[in-house]
Amino acid sequence: MPDDQHARFPRLGAVLTLVLLALLAVVVVRCAWVSDDAYITLRTVDHLVAGQGARFNALERVQAYTHPLWMLILAAAYAVTREAWVTTMAVGATFSAAAVLTMCHRRVGSAGLVAALAMLLASKAWVDFATSGLENPLLCLLLAAFAGEAFRVAPRPAVLVLLTALLGATRLDAQLLVLPALLLILVRRGRAGEWRSVALAQLAWAPLVAWHLVALVYYGDPWPNTAHAKLGTGLPLAETVAQGLRWWWWNVRHDPPTVIGVAAGALAGIGLRDVRALGLVAGIGAWLAYVTSIGGDFMAGRFLVTPLFVGALLVSRLEGSWPLLAGGVALAAGSLLSPWAPLRSGPGYVRAEASDGVVDERGYYWRGMGLFATGAGWEPTHSFVADGRAATGAVSAKAVIGLYGMYAGRDHHVVDKLGLADPFLARLPAVDDPAWRIGHHKRVIPKGYVEGVVTGADPSDPALVPLHRDVILATRAPLFAPGRWAAIGRLLTGADLPEDLDPYVHPGIKDLAGPPTKLTDARPAGVRFPCDTPCTFTLQSGERWHLRVEHDGRSRASLAEPGETVTLGPGTVSLLPEERGVLRPVGRP
């Protein structure tokens, strides 16, 4: 390249960097919104600032959020403004900006940085969750700080461990993104004769360890309640992976720049030929494998934000000129072909279609929760706000609890039907539902539970009384009350769960003494019966049927058409009518 072009390119790169930063700022503000899930945390923040403790319901200590450090940051801001909606968007935008500016440090004018900024501008996922009230902005800032430290000539082990601990305190599983790189760097430093500094660096895990100890003492559980509600479902890995692939397909169809950006970032890391970059690429792979294995998420794109940002950090370190710059700008320009592109989003934004339980979350809440889409000034107008304000009585049971709970008032007890904010229901198994949706696993609410939740009265089922009383002790008794720590021990080990949980996995299923000769209707829950020898029967109804045979610890699933005659056995046979077109075997062992 001639000398005059060498001189021009840094100036052009700097101009493009400033232009892209300005566009990012405009787009993030235009697309600003707050999600209902964020209001689960915000209700906790409201209780905390009011002096009632970090809890979702005033009566019980429950960690209904997955991001402790982010919750504390929101609490600090809320304590100043005493306003949730605009404050949350402002905090998200501030941390998103800080993450981007940290990525820009010492890279302004480089083609790699221009391409990285273009990746973020083109990504619907990154823009959507820059202000949603969820933890993504803080994660991105910590990831940028980690990468900045990792690529120093002599990375400081203690700083890297501390940043990894803070990532864990923000979202525990987010450590997957940096643990491979951290391990590689620590080993390299150790082999360079710095094993003592590597060993001392382990003290920097203290914030994360301290948080889990605080959670254990205060909540009676070191883990978020959401982990019990979402991960303890009993779904087979094959089913969750299949759902994870469907989640991927939604993102490929509706947000291709994000998927392309993640792939480009991984290739950039490989191209850097640096063990630290390869460690971050391994982290991207570990994160994506984990997210796929748990079924993705119902919020499209949410779990692609952090791998995309790590990819952008790697791309920003590439050395190059016109081809790299052109590729980034082409990605941003190409995103305009999508009707959901951030550059095309505004007050009239129309959400992308939902499929397979995956939704455009910003689009779903945009009309009542978008900064420029409420039509009523500086407060949210979503229907859930009105529902909360209209709440009567002392208690209600809801499946969507964020906005409702926030506007129902601090003293109104909200029973979460999905268990996210309910320590008792979260420990019951999820209902075996053919129409299950990722992140929304229904529980059977035992008779008498809602009616007695305020007083702590036991539910009607005697088999659940030991579990219920231990939950009451752990979440409502004074921290060092007699018997509380024994109850916590039983809860952590599952010792107080009833032996027979089948009524809560298959509620209402009808057990037969033997196979029927004809089966005309089994709604809503199906039937189950033993077949000591292969048995034949006819399915006579307008439904298709899910069939499962369990025998000697093995199970075999199939699907039968209405009117079909089937032969099954030997073993225990479970049948359930197909619902809402979702095909899934039932009678899971």
KEKE-936930 format. One line per 8 residues: number of its first residue (from 1); their letters; for each residue x, y, z of C-alpha. Coordinates in pm, 1 decimal, decimal comma. Each point is the difference from the previous one (the first is absolute). Layout:
<pts>
NUM = a = X Y Z ~ ...;
</pts>
This chain:
<pts>
1 = mpddqhar = 0,0 0,0 0,0 ~ 146,8 345,9 -90,8 ~ 109,2 226,8 284,4 ~ -286,6 245,0 -53,9 ~ -252,2 -283,5 45,7 ~ 176,2 -106,7 320,7 ~ -43,6 355,0 121,0 ~ -362,7 21,4 -103,5;
9 = fprlgavl = -121,5 -327,0 146,6 ~ 46,6 80,5 372,9 ~ -185,1 325,4 -53,0 ~ -279,3 -178,4 -186,6 ~ -8,2 -268,9 268,6 ~ -28,6 262,1 272,3 ~ -282,1 177,4 -184,0 ~ -185,4 -326,6 -53,2;
17 = tlvllall = 51,5 -91,8 366,3 ~ -161,5 325,6 111,4 ~ -284,9 -41,0 -248,3 ~ -71,7 -356,1 116,9 ~ 16,5 100,2 365,7 ~ -250,5 277,4 -64,7 ~ -229,9 -238,4 -190,2 ~ 23,1 -255,2 281,0;
25 = avvvvrca = -95,8 263,7 255,4 ~ -298,8 113,5 -205,4 ~ -119,1 -353,8 -72,7 ~ 32,1 -116,9 361,3 ~ -203,3 298,6 123,9 ~ -264,0 -37,6 -273,9 ~ -38,8 -368,6 85,9 ~ 10,0 46,6 379,3;
33 = wvsddayi = -250,5 -210,9 196,0 ~ -30,9 -206,0 318,9 ~ -105,4 -365,0 16,3 ~ -248,8 -159,8 237,5 ~ 274,3 -228,3 132,8 ~ 197,9 308,9 103,3 ~ -290,7 100,5 221,5 ~ 42,0 -320,7 199,8;
41 = tlrtvdhl = 336,6 143,1 99,4 ~ -141,8 350,6 34,0 ~ -263,4 -115,7 247,8 ~ 283,7 -151,4 202,3 ~ 185,3 331,5 -29,4 ~ -309,4 187,7 115,5 ~ -27,3 -217,2 310,7 ~ 371,8 38,1 68,3;
49 = vagqgarf = -1,5 379,0 -28,2 ~ -313,6 14,8 216,1 ~ 187,2 -183,2 275,9 ~ -185,0 -331,7 -33,3 ~ 296,3 -197,1 -134,0 ~ 92,6 -137,0 -342,7 ~ -308,4 -209,8 -64,1 ~ -281,1 -26,8 -252,3;
57 = nalervqa = -280,8 -42,4 254,2 ~ 14,8 177,9 332,8 ~ -76,3 -316,8 197,0 ~ 289,3 -217,4 -116,8 ~ 366,9 22,9 -93,3 ~ 33,7 -132,5 -355,4 ~ 268,8 71,1 -259,2 ~ -231,8 42,3 -297,0;
65 = ythplwml = 274,9 151,4 -217,5 ~ 306,7 -154,9 -165,0 ~ 227,0 307,0 2,0 ~ 96,6 112,6 354,7 ~ 256,4 264,1 -100,5 ~ -234,6 149,0 -259,6 ~ -280,4 5,2 256,9 ~ 219,3 198,5 239,9;
73 = ilaaayav = 91,0 250,1 -273,0 ~ -367,9 50,5 -84,1 ~ -73,8 37,3 370,6 ~ 260,6 274,8 33,3 ~ -152,1 192,5 -290,7 ~ -357,0 -58,4 120,7 ~ 89,9 121,3 348,1 ~ 88,4 335,9 -157,1;
81 = treawvtt = -287,4 42,1 -248,5 ~ -279,9 -210,9 159,9 ~ -115,1 -61,5 -358,9 ~ 40,9 -334,5 -175,6 ~ -78,2 26,1 -371,4 ~ 217,8 283,7 -134,4 ~ 266,0 -63,8 263,2 ~ 40,5 -359,5 -114,0;
89 = mavgatfs = 33,1 100,8 -365,3 ~ 253,0 269,3 93,1 ~ 210,4 -243,8 203,5 ~ -6,6 -254,7 -282,6 ~ 96,9 258,7 -261,0 ~ 281,4 131,3 222,6 ~ 155,2 -342,2 52,6 ~ -45,0 -90,1 -367,5;
97 = aaavltmc = 181,6 319,4 -93,9 ~ 274,8 -73,5 251,6 ~ 44,0 -348,9 -148,9 ~ 32,8 137,8 -353,4 ~ 239,4 277,1 103,9 ~ 214,3 -251,8 186,6 ~ 19,5 -203,9 -319,5 ~ 109,2 316,0 -183,8;
105 = hrrvgsag = 290,6 66,4 238,1 ~ 319,6 39,1 -206,4 ~ -176,7 -135,6 -309,7 ~ -158,0 317,7 -143,3 ~ 70,3 28,3 -369,5 ~ 68,0 -370,2 -53,6 ~ -193,4 -191,4 -261,4 ~ -61,5 -275,5 252,2;
113 = lvaalaml = -179,7 237,5 235,5 ~ -211,4 138,9 -283,8 ~ -104,3 -354,9 -92,2 ~ -74,1 -83,6 366,1 ~ -220,0 307,0 46,1 ~ -182,9 -81,6 -322,2 ~ -68,5 -349,3 137,1 ~ -168,5 146,8 307,6;
121 = laskawvd = -198,0 252,2 -202,4 ~ -132,6 -274,8 -227,0 ~ -97,2 -231,3 287,4 ~ -362,8 4,1 106,4 ~ 91,8 -206,7 306,9 ~ 269,6 238,3 123,7 ~ -215,4 310,3 -44,3 ~ -310,8 -166,5 145,6;
129 = fatsglen = 173,7 -91,6 325,4 ~ 210,4 314,0 38,1 ~ -280,5 156,7 205,8 ~ -238,1 -284,3 85,6 ~ 71,4 8,7 372,6 ~ 175,9 -336,9 -14,5 ~ 367,9 -52,5 77,5 ~ 145,0 4,0 -353,9;
137 = pllcllla = 152,4 352,3 15,7 ~ 197,5 -78,8 315,2 ~ 114,6 -333,2 -143,7 ~ 124,7 176,4 -313,0 ~ 193,2 255,3 205,6 ~ 165,6 -272,0 208,2 ~ 82,2 -199,3 -314,8 ~ 158,8 308,1 -158,0;
145 = afageafr = 206,8 56,6 314,8 ~ 103,4 -367,1 4,3 ~ 111,6 8,7 -364,0 ~ 189,2 324,9 57,1 ~ 189,7 -155,2 288,9 ~ 52,7 -333,7 -173,2 ~ 169,1 161,3 -301,9 ~ 246,3 201,0 208,0;
153 = vaprpavl = 364,4 -89,3 -47,1 ~ -2,6 -140,1 353,6 ~ -358,1 -73,7 113,1 ~ -49,9 27,2 374,5 ~ -143,3 -328,0 135,3 ~ -178,1 163,6 293,5 ~ -180,6 247,6 -226,8 ~ -113,0 -275,7 -235,0;
161 = vlltallg = -127,6 -216,0 287,4 ~ -180,7 298,2 151,7 ~ -171,3 81,4 -329,6 ~ -101,8 -364,8 -39,0 ~ -142,1 2,9 352,9 ~ -195,3 317,1 -76,1 ~ -137,4 -164,8 -313,9 ~ -116,0 -287,0 220,0;
169 = atrldaql = -155,0 241,6 246,2 ~ -187,3 157,2 -290,8 ~ -111,3 -328,5 -152,4 ~ 159,6 -320,7 121,9 ~ 2,7 -186,9 -330,6 ~ 157,2 297,8 -183,8 ~ 338,8 -113,8 133,1 ~ -2,9 -262,4 -273,9;
177 = lvlpalll = 89,0 274,3 -247,7 ~ 336,1 75,3 161,6 ~ 100,9 -305,9 204,0 ~ 194,5 -166,4 -284,7 ~ 197,0 319,6 -63,9 ~ 53,3 52,2 373,1 ~ 134,5 -352,6 42,8 ~ 236,7 31,3 -297,9;
185 = ilvrrgra = 135,8 333,5 119,1 ~ 49,9 -118,3 357,8 ~ 186,6 -308,1 -120,4 ~ 222,3 214,2 -224,1 ~ 76,2 238,4 286,0 ~ 76,8 -292,5 224,8 ~ 236,3 -158,6 -250,5 ~ 172,7 337,3 -23,8;
193 = gewrsval = 91,1 -38,4 367,0 ~ -291,1 191,1 153,0 ~ -177,6 -281,3 179,2 ~ -0,3 201,0 322,6 ~ -189,5 290,1 -158,4 ~ -236,5 -249,3 -165,0 ~ -69,4 -159,9 337,9 ~ -53,7 333,3 172,7;
201 = aqlawapl = -232,5 104,4 -283,1 ~ -249,6 -262,5 113,4 ~ -85,0 229,2 289,7 ~ -174,4 219,1 -258,5 ~ -283,1 -254,1 -11,1 ~ -105,4 151,7 332,8 ~ -290,5 214,4 -132,0 ~ -166,9 -300,4 -161,1;
209 = vawhlval = 56,6 -225,2 301,2 ~ -123,1 275,0 231,5 ~ -318,9 41,5 -200,0 ~ -82,4 -370,0 16,6 ~ 59,4 -0,2 374,0 ~ -226,5 301,9 40,1 ~ -264,7 -171,0 -214,1 ~ 26,5 -318,0 204,2;
217 = vyygdpwp = -45,2 187,0 327,9 ~ -267,1 242,3 -118,4 ~ -199,1 -206,3 -250,3 ~ 85,4 -345,1 132,5 ~ 128,4 -92,9 -345,1 ~ 327,6 92,4 -174,6 ~ -167,7 -27,1 -341,0 ~ -269,8 217,7 -157,2;
225 = ntahaklg = -353,3 -130,9 39,1 ~ -29,2 26,5 -377,9 ~ 255,3 -280,5 -35,5 ~ -236,6 -239,3 178,7 ~ -296,4 118,6 -206,9 ~ 165,5 -11,3 -342,9 ~ 264,6 -271,2 16,7 ~ -161,1 -256,3 228,4;
233 = tglplaet = -266,5 -97,6 -249,2 ~ 95,4 -360,1 -71,8 ~ -11,3 57,3 -374,8 ~ 222,8 -242,3 -192,5 ~ 311,2 152,6 -156,5 ~ -118,4 -100,2 -347,0 ~ -311,3 214,7 41,6 ~ 180,3 306,8 128,5;
241 = vaqglrww = 264,3 -25,3 -273,9 ~ -274,6 -25,6 -260,9 ~ -158,0 314,6 144,0 ~ 341,6 164,4 1,9 ~ 32,9 -67,6 -371,4 ~ -342,3 150,2 -60,2 ~ 116,3 308,1 193,4 ~ 301,1 21,0 -229,3;
249 = wwnvrhdp = -224,1 -24,7 -304,6 ~ -212,4 293,5 119,3 ~ 310,5 213,5 34,1 ~ 136,1 -105,2 -339,5 ~ -326,8 100,6 -165,6 ~ -67,1 325,0 186,2 ~ 339,6 127,4 110,0 ~ 262,9 -134,6 -241,6;
257 = ptvigvaa = 252,8 281,7 65,9 ~ 32,7 -119,6 360,2 ~ 60,9 -361,6 -101,5 ~ 245,9 111,7 -269,8 ~ 171,0 227,3 251,0 ~ 48,3 -282,5 251,3 ~ 151,5 -220,4 -271,9 ~ 218,7 283,7 -130,9;
265 = galagigl = 124,3 71,3 350,7 ~ 98,5 -362,8 54,6 ~ 184,6 -7,6 -334,3 ~ 173,2 326,7 88,4 ~ 119,2 -149,8 328,3 ~ 144,5 -298,6 -183,5 ~ 161,6 233,7 -253,2 ~ 176,0 197,6 272,8;
273 = rdvralgl = 213,6 -307,8 75,9 ~ 28,5 95,6 364,1 ~ -66,2 -247,8 279,2 ~ -200,8 265,5 188,5 ~ -226,4 52,1 -300,2 ~ -36,3 -374,7 -41,4 ~ -105,3 -20,9 363,4 ~ -276,0 254,7 -63,7;
281 = vagigawl = -107,8 -193,3 -311,0 ~ -21,2 -312,5 216,8 ~ -211,7 201,7 243,6 ~ -237,9 96,3 -280,8 ~ -28,9 -365,6 -94,3 ~ -58,0 -112,2 358,3 ~ -269,0 263,0 49,8 ~ -183,6 -85,1 -320,3;
289 = ayvtsigg = 11,9 -373,1 74,5 ~ -137,4 64,5 348,7 ~ -278,1 227,5 -123,5 ~ -100,4 -250,4 -266,7 ~ -4,2 -283,0 254,1 ~ -242,1 183,9 230,1 ~ -239,0 80,9 -286,6 ~ 109,0 357,4 -75,9;
297 = dfmagrfl = -243,1 250,2 141,8 ~ -347,9 132,4 -67,1 ~ 155,4 343,5 -61,2 ~ 149,1 -9,4 -347,9 ~ 357,3 120,6 -8,2 ~ 49,4 61,4 370,6 ~ 261,1 -273,1 37,4 ~ 179,7 101,4 -320,1;
305 = vtplfvga = 87,2 348,6 127,3 ~ 306,9 -100,6 199,7 ~ 159,2 -235,5 -257,7 ~ -61,8 267,1 -263,1 ~ 173,7 258,8 216,4 ~ 296,9 -230,8 64,0 ~ 14,0 -50,5 -375,9 ~ -3,8 376,2 -52,9;
313 = llvsrleg = 286,8 36,8 248,8 ~ 200,6 -251,6 -203,1 ~ -84,4 165,1 -332,6 ~ 105,4 337,2 141,1 ~ 351,9 -136,4 44,7 ~ 42,7 -100,6 -363,3 ~ 252,1 190,2 -203,3 ~ -110,1 89,3 -350,1;
321 = swpllagg = -146,9 273,3 -211,0 ~ -247,7 16,6 -280,8 ~ -129,6 -359,9 -18,9 ~ -62,1 -15,1 374,5 ~ -158,1 344,0 7,8 ~ -215,4 -78,8 -301,9 ~ -118,0 -326,8 155,3 ~ -120,5 173,7 315,9;
329 = valaagsl = -177,5 278,2 -184,1 ~ -157,5 -254,2 -238,5 ~ -138,3 -195,5 297,6 ~ -158,1 313,2 147,5 ~ -138,9 106,4 -337,2 ~ -123,8 -351,0 -75,7 ~ -192,1 -8,4 328,3 ~ -230,6 263,7 -150,1;
337 = lspwaplr = -152,3 -277,1 -212,1 ~ -165,2 -132,7 316,1 ~ -318,9 175,8 116,8 ~ 119,0 -53,5 359,5 ~ 343,4 160,1 -47,1 ~ 98,6 243,5 277,9 ~ 68,2 269,9 -259,5 ~ -362,8 -27,8 -115,4;
345 = sgpgyvra = -155,0 -19,8 346,5 ~ -201,4 286,2 137,9 ~ -327,3 83,3 174,4 ~ -195,6 -205,9 -254,0 ~ 204,6 -315,8 44,7 ~ -192,9 -319,9 -78,2 ~ 120,7 -313,9 172,4 ~ 134,3 -303,9 -177,2;
353 = easdgvvd = -221,0 -307,2 -0,7 ~ 27,1 -244,9 287,9 ~ 63,5 -367,9 -61,0 ~ 85,3 -304,4 212,0 ~ -38,8 201,4 317,3 ~ 263,5 254,7 -109,5 ~ -112,7 361,7 -15,5 ~ 122,8 344,9 -93,5;
361 = ergyywrg = -15,5 120,6 359,9 ~ 59,2 366,9 -77,3 ~ -269,6 -14,2 -264,6 ~ -244,4 -166,0 237,9 ~ 35,2 274,2 263,4 ~ 88,0 287,2 -231,2 ~ -340,3 172,1 -15,3 ~ -24,2 44,6 374,1;
369 = mglfatga = 363,7 -14,0 112,4 ~ 201,1 168,2 -278,2 ~ 138,2 343,6 84,9 ~ -154,5 153,2 -311,9 ~ -295,6 -235,5 -37,5 ~ -214,6 48,1 309,5 ~ -184,6 308,7 -117,8 ~ -40,1 119,4 359,4;
377 = gwepthsf = 318,3 181,3 93,0 ~ 240,1 -129,1 260,8 ~ -169,8 -311,0 129,3 ~ -71,6 -349,1 -136,6 ~ -348,9 -72,3 -130,7 ~ 5,2 -374,9 -55,7 ~ -319,4 -180,8 97,0 ~ 186,1 -188,3 273,0;
385 = vadgraat = 48,9 334,2 177,3 ~ -376,3 53,7 14,5 ~ -48,9 -360,6 111,0 ~ 237,2 53,9 290,5 ~ -161,9 323,8 106,4 ~ -337,8 -173,9 -3,8 ~ 117,9 -281,7 230,0 ~ -226,6 -58,3 297,8;
393 = gavsakav = 34,1 -206,3 312,0 ~ 319,7 -116,5 164,4 ~ 109,9 -264,5 -250,6 ~ -33,4 -99,6 -364,3 ~ 149,5 -269,4 -222,1 ~ 151,2 103,2 -334,0 ~ 225,7 -147,4 -268,5 ~ 143,7 337,1 -112,2;
401 = iglygmya = 102,8 177,9 315,9 ~ 241,3 287,7 -65,0 ~ -209,3 304,1 -88,9 ~ -300,9 -142,3 178,6 ~ 191,3 -44,7 323,8 ~ 167,4 340,7 -17,2 ~ -329,7 185,9 -42,3 ~ -206,1 -219,5 232,7;
409 = grdhhvvd = 191,6 147,9 292,0 ~ 257,9 -124,2 248,2 ~ -249,9 -165,6 233,4 ~ -184,4 -196,1 -268,7 ~ 131,5 -356,6 -7,6 ~ 39,6 -141,1 -351,5 ~ 14,3 -378,2 -35,4 ~ 204,0 -77,9 -310,3;
417 = klgladpf = -164,3 -290,3 -182,6 ~ 330,1 -75,8 -174,9 ~ 193,9 -3,5 325,2 ~ 259,5 265,1 -93,9 ~ -74,9 206,6 309,2 ~ -159,5 -271,1 215,9 ~ 240,6 -215,3 204,8 ~ -258,6 -270,8 64,4;
425 = larlpavd = -136,6 -45,0 -351,9 ~ 350,2 19,1 -150,4 ~ 90,7 -317,7 187,6 ~ -296,0 -193,3 -136,5 ~ 58,3 -174,8 -332,9 ~ -120,7 163,0 -318,3 ~ -319,4 -133,3 -153,9 ~ 61,3 -244,7 -285,1;
433 = dpawrigh = -162,9 220,8 -261,4 ~ 15,2 -77,2 -373,8 ~ -26,0 374,6 -62,8 ~ 290,8 96,9 231,2 ~ 171,9 327,7 -74,9 ~ 361,2 71,9 83,6 ~ 28,3 208,8 315,5 ~ -371,1 -45,4 78,2;
441 = hkrvipkg = -36,2 -331,8 179,9 ~ -336,8 -29,8 168,3 ~ -46,2 -137,1 350,3 ~ -303,1 -156,0 160,4 ~ -113,2 235,8 274,6 ~ -96,7 -226,3 291,6 ~ -346,1 42,1 144,0 ~ -3,6 253,8 280,7;
449 = yvegvvtg = 341,7 146,9 -81,1 ~ -112,6 336,3 -137,6 ~ -264,2 38,9 269,9 ~ 254,0 -61,7 274,9 ~ 308,4 166,9 -147,0 ~ -32,9 319,6 202,3 ~ -37,7 -176,4 334,7 ~ 236,0 -284,4 -88,4;
457 = adpsdpal = -271,8 -264,2 42,1 ~ 88,8 -341,4 -138,0 ~ -142,5 -119,0 -333,2 ~ -262,8 -272,8 8,9 ~ 225,6 -278,0 -131,1 ~ 169,0 -152,0 308,9 ~ 287,6 -128,0 -215,1 ~ 104,0 360,9 -65,7;
465 = vplhrdvi = -18,6 120,2 360,4 ~ 367,8 -75,1 90,2 ~ 124,3 183,6 -309,7 ~ -232,6 293,0 59,8 ~ 97,2 39,3 364,5 ~ 370,5 -5,7 -84,3 ~ -54,0 268,3 -266,1 ~ -183,8 214,1 256,3;
473 = latraplf = 283,6 -43,9 249,3 ~ 270,3 79,0 -254,8 ~ -166,9 304,6 -156,4 ~ -205,8 156,9 279,8 ~ 156,1 -86,9 335,5 ~ 278,6 216,2 151,4 ~ 337,0 -82,4 -154,9 ~ 123,8 -196,6 299,7;
481 = apgrwaai = -331,5 -130,0 128,5 ~ 4,3 -352,4 153,0 ~ -43,5 -261,7 -268,3 ~ 55,5 236,3 -293,7 ~ 340,5 -134,6 -99,4 ~ -118,3 -358,9 25,3 ~ -287,8 93,2 -230,7 ~ 244,2 164,0 -243,2;
489 = grlltgad = 205,8 -319,1 -1,8 ~ -304,7 -209,7 -85,8 ~ -100,1 241,5 -277,7 ~ 346,3 -3,9 -153,5 ~ 13,1 -379,9 -0,5 ~ -364,0 -57,1 -99,4 ~ -54,6 -207,7 310,9 ~ -347,9 138,3 60,6;
497 = lpedldpy = -140,8 -62,1 -347,5 ~ -280,5 -258,3 -2,1 ~ 89,8 -338,8 -145,3 ~ -291,4 1,0 -244,6 ~ 10,0 314,3 -212,3 ~ -196,8 -149,4 -286,0 ~ -324,0 186,8 89,6 ~ 191,6 322,8 -60,4;
505 = vhpgikdl = 168,6 -118,6 -319,8 ~ -313,5 -158,3 -149,7 ~ -287,1 174,1 177,5 ~ -333,0 -168,6 -54,3 ~ 135,8 -291,3 -204,0 ~ -229,0 -300,9 32,5 ~ 158,4 -329,1 104,3 ~ -172,8 -306,6 -141,9;
513 = agpptklt = 30,2 -357,6 123,4 ~ 74,6 -122,9 -351,8 ~ -9,6 100,2 -364,9 ~ -332,5 124,5 -139,2 ~ -147,9 -162,2 -306,1 ~ -112,8 342,3 -123,5 ~ 110,4 345,5 101,8 ~ -230,1 280,4 -106,1;
521 = darpagvr = 100,6 292,3 223,1 ~ 258,1 57,5 268,7 ~ 13,7 378,2 28,6 ~ 147,7 188,9 163,9 ~ 277,4 -217,7 135,8 ~ -3,2 -340,6 -168,0 ~ 20,6 -350,7 134,8 ~ 262,1 -245,3 122,8;
529 = fpcdtpct = -22,4 -375,0 37,2 ~ 214,7 -313,5 25,3 ~ 46,7 -244,0 -285,4 ~ 163,2 -316,3 135,9 ~ -0,9 -145,2 -349,0 ~ -32,2 181,3 -334,4 ~ -353,3 141,1 -15,8 ~ -209,4 135,3 -284,0;
537 = ftlqsger = -260,6 276,7 13,8 ~ -164,8 256,9 -224,0 ~ 18,9 379,3 36,3 ~ -338,9 140,6 -97,8 ~ -9,7 376,5 30,0 ~ 84,7 303,2 -205,4 ~ 342,4 33,1 158,9 ~ 342,1 -130,5 -75,9;
545 = whlrvehd = 155,6 -172,3 298,8 ~ 342,9 3,9 158,5 ~ 100,8 -347,9 112,9 ~ 281,3 -106,1 228,5 ~ 88,3 -348,2 121,0 ~ 229,7 -38,7 301,4 ~ 155,6 -337,6 71,3 ~ 312,8 -103,3 192,2;
553 = grsrasla = 117,8 360,0 34,4 ~ -36,7 73,6 -371,3 ~ -262,5 198,8 -182,2 ~ -124,6 6,3 -357,7 ~ -214,4 279,6 -142,9 ~ -226,2 13,1 -303,9 ~ -293,0 191,3 -146,2 ~ -333,6 -155,3 -98,1;
561 = epgetvtl = -269,3 137,2 -228,6 ~ -370,5 10,1 95,7 ~ -173,4 -329,8 -67,7 ~ 329,5 -186,8 -19,5 ~ 31,5 -343,6 157,5 ~ 329,3 -36,5 184,6 ~ 186,6 -279,1 173,2 ~ 222,2 98,5 291,1;
569 = gpgtvsll = 184,1 -163,9 286,5 ~ 108,6 -159,4 208,8 ~ 39,4 285,8 247,6 ~ -183,5 301,6 136,7 ~ -180,7 190,5 -274,4 ~ -79,2 371,9 19,2 ~ -225,9 178,3 -249,1 ~ -81,5 366,9 -36,0;
577 = peergvlr = -204,2 178,8 -266,0 ~ 197,9 237,7 -216,8 ~ -60,5 365,3 92,1 ~ 52,0 312,8 -210,9 ~ 194,9 -184,8 -264,7 ~ 308,4 -53,1 216,3 ~ 144,3 -347,5 -46,2 ~ 172,1 -137,7 309,0;
585 = pvgrp = -1,6 -336,8 176,5 ~ -156,1 -10,5 344,9 ~ 37,2 -216,2 307,0 ~ 362,8 104,8 35,9 ~ 182,1 -220,2 252,9;
</pts>
